[in-house]
Every structure is written in C-alpha cells, then in structure tokens.
Amino acid sequence: MNKKQSEFGQGLCYNLGLFLSHAERGIVESYSEDRDATMWFNGASDHLFDLQVDSAPKNLRARLKKFQEKCIGWRGLGEPKPTPNDRAWAIQEAKELLRLIDKASGIRTIKGQNE
C-alpha cells in the first residue's frame, strides 16, 4: 500500500463517514443481538483508529476522543460487551459530531427529520 492510501482511511469527517457507512449493513440473524453489536463494532470501528481528533474544532476534541475510545472498546475484545442500544448511540453520535463539525466550520446545519 502506498502512502496515498490507508487500509481503513485517515481523516476526520471522512473516517466518521466511513464509520457511518456500516450503519446500513444488515443484522446477521443467526447471531444474538449482543454478538451482532460486537461484530458490527469490530468492522465499523476500524475506521476510527486513524480518526484525526486533533484536527477537529477544539470544543469537540474531548467528545470525539470519548466516541473513538468507546467504539474501539466495543470491538469485542473486553468487557462490557456492546448492546444494540450502544450501536444506535454510536450511529447517532457520529451523525451529531459531523453536524457539529459543519456548524463549527460556519456551515448552517439543520438536523434532518429523515436521517
């Protein structure tokens, strides 16, 4: 892989977008809900390892770091195991963080009724 590519991406908004691209992926019916949440975080949070938190607006860095750490922690390697509610929180938090980054950049944002 050359220096112009990364296996899971590198950036701030770009990597949050890649994380969210996993939101529409279906539930694996043969697994329990908790196992499915773990599997989902295992794939989605790959995009958060190179999340450029330090490039975010200063007022969002702590929140982004907390989001990053929680999601990476739910990859199934330890406790507590993530739940479907944790997955729903992470998806909504990523959307809200993107909206707040826009707002900090001076871009007028309105939360979508049908996000």
GIFENFEN-V394131 format. One record per pair of residues at least 12 apart in sequence whose ideal C-beta (glycine too) atoms are under 6 Angstrom apart, sorted by the first residue. I is the first residue (numbers start at 0). GAP is how many residues later the second one is. If there is no record, write none. Layout:
i=(I	I)
gap=(GAP	GAP)
//
This chain:
i=(7	7	8	9	10	11	11	11	14	14	15	15	17	18	18	18	19	21	21	22	32	33	36	36	36	36	37	37	37	39	40	40	40	41	41	44	44	44	47	47	47	50	52	56	59	66	70	94)
gap=(38	39	38	40	41	40	43	44	32	36	78	82	29	25	28	75	74	21	22	68	51	47	45	46	47	50	38	43	44	47	33	34	41	33	34	26	27	30	20	23	24	17	12	47	40	26	19	20)
//
